Amino acid sequence: MIVVTTEAVTGYRVTKVLGLVQGSSVRARHLGKDILAYFKNITGGEIREYTKLMAEAREQALDRMREEATKCGANAIIGARFSSTDISDGASELFVYGTAVQIESA
């Protein structure tokens, strides 16, 4: 499945627009990882525990959006966008959405 942030896929043309598809993942921080992050805030640098947490959430959200698009009969998603929101103290949602389409070589 091709997923792009653009409104078109180079070398292809859209033959059918199937509609909006989405996927999301809500993740909570882990107390042990929060302690490591606290110390990293003092010393500075990348907080790898949070980077990994968000990467996993992003992949899960993308997988869920692809599943929804496949059920619609799509072979591509155009205009993909990501958004994140704090759900509560210590939990965030990563949300991805786009337009499911059928494309063919131009």
N, C-alpha and C positions, 0 to 999 in steps of 0.2 A: 504494500500500500504506500503510495506516494503521499507525503504530508509536507506542505509548503506554507510559508507565511505570505507568499505573494498571491495575487489574484489570478495567476495563470501559471502553467507549467510549460517551460520552453520546449518546443518541438511537439506539443500536444494541443488538442483543442477540446474544449468541454462539449460533450454531446448531450448531457443531461444534468440538471441541477436537482439534487435529491433533498436538500435542506440542511438545517443546522444540526450538528452533532457535537457532543460534549463528553468530557470525562473529568472526574475529580478524585482527589485523594486527601484525606484529612490525617495529619500526623501529629502526634504529641511528643514532646521532648521527654527524654529519659533522665531521671535524677542523677545517675552516675555521669552521664554525658554533660549535664548542666554544671556539675562541679568542675569537670575538665574545661568547659567553656568559660567558667568564671575565672579560672587561673589564666586562660589564654587572653581574656580581656585585660588582665593586669599586665601581662608581658607583651601583648600585641601579636598580630599575625592572624593567619587563616584559622577559623574554627572548623576543622575538618569534620568533626562529628555532625555539625549542622549542615555542612556542604553535602555530606553523604545522605543525610536525612532528606534534604530537598531534592537531590538527584533521584532518589528512590521514589519519592512522591511524584516527581515529574514523569518518570517512566511509567508508573502505574496509571496516572491520569491519561497519558498518551495511549497506553494499551486499551484503556476503557473507551476512549474516543474512537480508536480504530475498530474495536469490536462493534460499536454502535453503527459506524459507517459501513462495515461489512454486512451487517444485518439489513441495511437499506439497499444493498446492491452496489455500493460505491467501490471504485478502484483508486480513488484519490480524495484528498481533503485539501482544499485551498483556503487561504486567508486564516490560517491557524494563529491563535493568540493565546497567551498565558496570562493568568491573573492569580494573585495570592491574597489571602485575607486571614487575619487573626480571628479564630473562632472563639477562643477563650485564652486566659493566661496559660501559655505553654502549649497551645494547639493551633495549628494553621491548616488552612485548606489551600491546595494548589488546584486550580481550575484551568482547563484548556477547552477551547471551542473552535470550530471552523465550519466550513460549508462542504458537505459531502457531495461529490460529483462523480460522473462517469466521464472518462477521457479516452481519447484514442490518438494515435500518431497523426500528426498533421500532414 
